[in-house]
Amino acid sequence: VARLIKGGDQVCCRCGAPLPPDIPSMAWHLDHTEDRTGYLGPAHKECNEKAARAKPKRQNRRRSRDWF
């Protein structure tokens, strides 16, 4: 995905704005579907984090071990 971004013509899968070819790798994320089974594509870091904050918090997280 990084090579595609560096080649240009990539847009944020959340907002549709272009991802400039010189964007640092820390400024974009590879966004995934809500059920975490696939990928939506590259997204601005801010767009991806905003979408994560908008989701309700998961209450029933799986744990590696149940502590008493």
C-alpha positions as CSV (number, residue, x, y, z in Angstrom):
1,V,0.0,0.0,0.0
2,A,2.9,2.4,0.8
3,R,4.1,1.9,-2.8
4,L,0.7,2.8,-4.2
5,I,0.6,6.0,-2.1
6,K,4.1,7.0,-3.2
7,G,2.9,6.4,-6.8
8,G,0.1,9.0,-6.3
9,D,-3.6,8.8,-7.2
10,Q,-4.6,7.4,-3.8
11,V,-7.4,8.8,-1.8
12,C,-8.5,8.4,1.8
13,C,-11.2,5.7,2.1
14,R,-12.9,7.7,4.8
15,C,-13.0,11.3,3.5
16,G,-12.1,10.9,-0.2
17,A,-9.3,13.6,0.0
18,P,-6.1,12.7,-1.8
19,L,-3.2,11.2,0.1
20,P,-0.1,13.1,-1.2
21,P,2.8,10.9,-2.5
22,D,5.2,12.5,0.1
23,I,2.9,11.8,3.1
24,P,4.9,10.3,5.9
25,S,4.0,6.7,6.8
26,M,3.0,7.8,10.3
27,A,0.3,10.1,8.9
28,W,-1.8,7.4,7.3
29,H,-3.3,4.1,8.4
30,L,-4.5,1.0,6.6
31,D,-8.1,1.1,7.6
32,H,-10.1,-2.1,8.1
33,T,-13.8,-3.0,8.0
34,E,-16.0,-2.7,11.0
35,D,-16.0,-6.4,11.6
36,R,-12.2,-6.5,11.1
37,T,-12.3,-9.2,8.4
38,G,-11.0,-7.1,5.6
39,Y,-9.5,-3.7,4.6
40,L,-11.1,-0.6,3.3
41,G,-7.8,1.0,2.1
42,P,-5.5,3.8,3.2
43,A,-6.9,6.5,5.3
44,H,-5.6,9.7,6.9
45,K,-4.6,9.0,10.5
46,E,-7.0,11.6,11.7
47,C,-9.9,10.1,9.7
48,N,-9.3,6.6,11.0
49,E,-9.0,7.7,14.6
50,K,-12.1,9.8,14.3
51,A,-14.0,6.8,13.0
52,A,-12.7,4.7,15.9
53,R,-13.8,7.3,18.5
54,A,-17.3,7.3,17.0
55,K,-17.8,3.6,17.6
56,P,-19.3,2.4,20.9
57,K,-16.7,0.7,23.1
58,R,-16.7,-3.0,23.1
59,Q,-17.8,-4.5,26.4
60,N,-17.1,-8.2,25.9
61,R,-13.5,-8.4,24.9
62,R,-11.9,-11.7,24.7
63,R,-9.2,-12.3,27.3
64,S,-6.3,-14.7,27.2
65,R,-7.1,-15.6,30.8
66,D,-9.9,-14.9,33.2
67,W,-8.5,-13.5,36.5
68,F,-10.3,-13.8,39.8
